[in-house]
Each structure stands twice: as C-alpha cells, then as structure tokens.
Amino acid sequence: MLSDLTPIQQQLMNIMSGISERCYTAGWMNNLEYVLWNAVMSGPRKYGYDFIREEDIHELRHYSTLCNSWIVFDEGKEETSMQLNEWKRKFENDTLSDKSLLMG
C-alpha cells in the first residue's frame, strides 16, 4: 500500500509508474515490475509506445539499491515493497515458469 512505502520506496514507485505512463499511458501496466526488472538486468528495450532507456535503468538501479527493495503490484494492497533478495528469487521462479511476464 502506498502509505506503507518509505520516501525512497515511493520515489522508486514513482519512477516505475512514470515509465508505465510514458510507454503505455497507464499508471501501472500489468507485469510492470517484471518488465522493468528484466530491463535492469538486460539493458534498454522497447516497451509499448516508447523505450525503457539507459537513464531509466540507472534510476531504477539507484533507488532499488538505496531502499533494498523492488515495488510489486498486489491486488489487495496495490503498490507494495518487496525486499530485493526476495524479489530476485520471485522474479527468477516466476519467469522460468511463465515467459509472458516479460512481454510488454
């Protein structure tokens, strides 16, 4: 939930949401957290109407490292912080079984 996020986590969430808005005109595109993490790991990529750029990736890395978190969307709680090591395991497990999470 937004009110549960620290100021740095909120900044990370705002960056993620801003990329979603720029690329899809949607506040939080479905599977955004997976697509953005894939870009963090793999580099710039096409996403919707635009691109996830190197400067986006730099900001995502910076703020996720600073708060040791990644923001994920939970149906009940909406934008939620997840510890980075927990997120990395979830990302790996989820994308191994469902490559469509990386589509955008």
Residue frames as qw, qx, qy, qz and C-alpha x, y, z in Angstrom:
[[0.000, 0.889, 0.457, 0.000, 0.00, 0.00, 0.00],
 [0.367, 0.705, -0.022, 0.607, 1.30, 3.42, -0.92],
 [0.374, -0.834, 0.142, -0.379, 1.10, 4.72, 2.64],
 [0.898, -0.395, 0.150, 0.126, 3.35, 1.84, 3.80],
 [0.763, 0.419, -0.010, 0.491, 6.20, 2.86, 1.47],
 [0.474, -0.562, -0.032, 0.677, 9.18, 4.84, 2.73],
 [0.237, 0.851, -0.063, -0.465, 10.00, 8.08, 0.85],
 [0.060, -0.498, 0.747, 0.437, 12.74, 6.30, -1.14],
 [0.321, 0.218, 0.917, 0.092, 10.40, 3.40, -1.98],
 [0.352, 0.767, 0.413, -0.343, 7.80, 5.95, -3.07],
 [0.125, 0.744, -0.395, -0.525, 10.38, 7.54, -5.36],
 [0.185, -0.174, 0.917, 0.307, 11.14, 4.12, -6.87],
 [0.345, 0.505, 0.781, -0.127, 7.42, 3.52, -7.33],
 [0.268, 0.824, 0.102, -0.489, 7.04, 6.93, -9.00],
 [0.009, 0.544, -0.670, -0.505, 9.85, 6.15, -11.45],
 [0.239, 0.100, 0.954, 0.152, 8.29, 2.78, -12.29],
 [0.309, 0.678, 0.607, -0.277, 4.84, 4.31, -12.69],
 [0.148, 0.775, -0.172, -0.589, 6.27, 7.15, -14.79],
 [0.070, -0.290, 0.833, 0.465, 7.79, 4.66, -17.23],
 [0.249, 0.388, 0.887, -0.019, 4.43, 2.88, -17.41],
 [0.241, 0.791, 0.312, -0.468, 2.67, 6.19, -18.12],
 [0.069, 0.667, -0.447, -0.593, 5.19, 7.20, -20.78],
 [0.027, -0.218, 0.901, 0.374, 5.16, 3.84, -22.54],
 [0.077, -0.331, -0.923, -0.181, 1.54, 2.74, -22.14],
 [0.296, -0.371, -0.065, -0.878, -0.43, 5.71, -20.76],
 [0.769, -0.432, -0.437, -0.173, -1.24, 3.51, -17.76],
 [0.369, -0.803, 0.328, -0.333, -0.31, 4.19, -14.14],
 [0.420, -0.429, 0.798, -0.055, 0.82, 0.61, -13.58],
 [0.670, 0.319, -0.508, -0.437, 0.82, -1.66, -16.60],
 [0.964, -0.186, 0.089, -0.167, 0.22, -5.37, -15.93],
 [0.933, -0.045, 0.033, 0.356, 3.52, -7.11, -15.03],
 [0.196, 0.936, -0.172, 0.237, 5.41, -3.79, -15.00],
 [0.528, -0.724, 0.444, -0.025, 7.66, -4.97, -12.17],
 [0.859, -0.008, 0.458, 0.230, 8.83, -7.96, -14.26],
 [0.607, 0.711, 0.164, 0.316, 9.43, -5.98, -17.46],
 [0.022, -0.947, 0.241, -0.212, 11.37, -3.27, -15.65],
 [0.665, -0.561, 0.488, 0.070, 13.50, -5.75, -13.69],
 [0.846, 0.276, 0.361, 0.280, 14.26, -7.56, -16.94],
 [0.395, 0.857, -0.016, 0.332, 15.46, -4.23, -18.37],
 [0.391, -0.842, 0.361, -0.086, 17.56, -3.60, -15.26],
 [0.771, -0.293, 0.540, 0.165, 19.26, -6.94, -15.86],
 [0.715, 0.303, 0.524, 0.351, 19.39, -6.92, -19.68],
 [0.248, -0.163, 0.248, 0.922, 19.51, -3.29, -20.78],
 [0.354, 0.338, 0.013, -0.872, 17.28, -0.90, -22.72],
 [0.195, 0.232, 0.923, 0.237, 14.30, -2.34, -24.56],
 [0.292, -0.264, -0.412, -0.822, 11.16, -1.40, -26.44],
 [0.022, -0.336, -0.830, 0.444, 8.16, -1.14, -24.17],
 [0.244, 0.742, 0.539, -0.314, 4.76, -0.11, -25.51],
 [0.404, 0.890, 0.187, 0.100, 4.93, 3.19, -27.39],
 [0.013, 0.917, -0.378, 0.124, 8.43, 4.08, -26.21],
 [0.725, 0.267, -0.567, 0.286, 11.58, 2.54, -24.73],
 [0.702, -0.695, -0.009, 0.153, 12.94, 1.74, -21.31],
 [0.444, 0.809, -0.257, 0.287, 16.08, 3.83, -21.62],
 [0.652, 0.148, -0.498, 0.553, 19.51, 3.63, -20.04],
 [0.054, -0.372, 0.329, -0.866, 18.69, 6.62, -17.81],
 [0.766, -0.346, -0.117, -0.529, 15.54, 4.83, -16.60],
 [0.896, -0.045, -0.414, 0.154, 17.60, 1.76, -15.78],
 [0.377, 0.315, -0.452, 0.745, 20.17, 3.86, -13.93],
 [0.380, -0.398, 0.204, -0.810, 17.43, 5.43, -11.77],
 [0.888, -0.226, -0.234, -0.325, 15.75, 2.07, -11.13],
 [0.778, 0.088, -0.482, 0.393, 19.06, 0.54, -10.03],
 [0.149, 0.388, -0.381, 0.826, 19.94, 3.52, -7.87],
 [0.518, -0.367, 0.165, -0.755, 16.67, 3.69, -5.95],
 [0.923, -0.159, -0.293, -0.194, 16.18, -0.07, -5.63],
 [0.668, 0.155, -0.506, 0.523, 19.69, -0.39, -4.20],
 [0.040, -0.414, 0.313, -0.854, 19.14, 2.61, -1.92],
 [0.646, -0.279, 0.215, -0.677, 15.98, 1.12, -0.39],
 [0.091, -0.215, 0.972, -0.033, 16.97, -2.55, -0.89],
 [0.507, 0.378, 0.645, -0.429, 13.52, -3.09, -2.39],
 [0.020, -0.099, -0.682, -0.724, 11.53, -3.55, -5.55],
 [0.463, 0.185, 0.310, -0.809, 7.94, -2.39, -5.94],
 [0.026, -0.148, -0.942, -0.301, 5.39, -5.02, -6.95],
 [0.489, -0.158, -0.116, -0.850, 1.68, -4.74, -7.54],
 [0.009, 0.139, 0.951, -0.274, -0.51, -6.74, -5.19],
 [0.215, -0.482, -0.649, -0.548, -4.24, -6.97, -6.00],
 [0.464, -0.701, -0.533, 0.098, -5.19, -6.34, -2.37],
 [0.468, -0.664, -0.104, 0.574, -2.50, -3.88, -1.27],
 [0.452, 0.892, 0.013, 0.020, -1.67, -2.31, -4.66],
 [0.490, 0.674, -0.428, 0.349, 1.93, -0.96, -4.86],
 [0.821, -0.565, 0.081, -0.026, 3.95, -2.88, -2.27],
 [0.100, 0.775, -0.622, 0.054, 7.62, -3.06, -1.37],
 [0.996, -0.078, -0.043, 0.029, 9.44, -6.39, -1.52],
 [0.489, -0.688, 0.448, 0.294, 12.98, -6.91, -0.23],
 [0.400, 0.681, -0.495, -0.363, 15.41, -7.09, -3.15],
 [0.048, -0.310, 0.949, 0.041, 16.71, -10.60, -2.41],
 [0.478, 0.303, 0.751, -0.340, 13.15, -11.89, -2.07],
 [0.542, 0.684, 0.017, -0.487, 12.17, -10.15, -5.34],
 [0.209, 0.580, -0.722, -0.314, 15.12, -11.65, -7.22],
 [0.228, -0.031, 0.970, -0.075, 14.06, -15.17, -6.19],
 [0.499, 0.524, 0.540, -0.430, 10.43, -14.47, -7.10],
 [0.410, 0.707, -0.283, -0.502, 11.43, -12.99, -10.47],
 [0.077, 0.409, -0.881, -0.225, 13.57, -15.99, -11.33],
 [0.293, 0.157, 0.923, -0.192, 10.96, -18.55, -10.28],
 [0.475, 0.608, 0.397, -0.497, 8.03, -16.76, -11.90],
 [0.410, 0.701, -0.338, -0.475, 9.76, -16.05, -15.22],
 [0.098, -0.284, 0.939, 0.169, 11.10, -19.59, -15.50],
 [0.292, 0.324, 0.891, -0.126, 7.54, -20.88, -15.50],
 [0.317, 0.802, 0.500, -0.080, 5.90, -18.00, -17.40],
 [0.466, -0.016, 0.268, 0.843, 7.95, -16.10, -20.02],
 [0.059, 0.716, 0.496, 0.487, 4.89, -13.99, -20.89],
 [0.407, -0.805, -0.267, 0.340, 5.56, -11.92, -17.74],
 [0.446, -0.389, 0.245, 0.768, 8.39, -10.27, -19.68],
 [0.292, 0.514, 0.583, 0.557, 6.21, -9.16, -22.61],
 [0.077, -0.605, -0.293, 0.736, 5.36, -5.55, -22.98]]
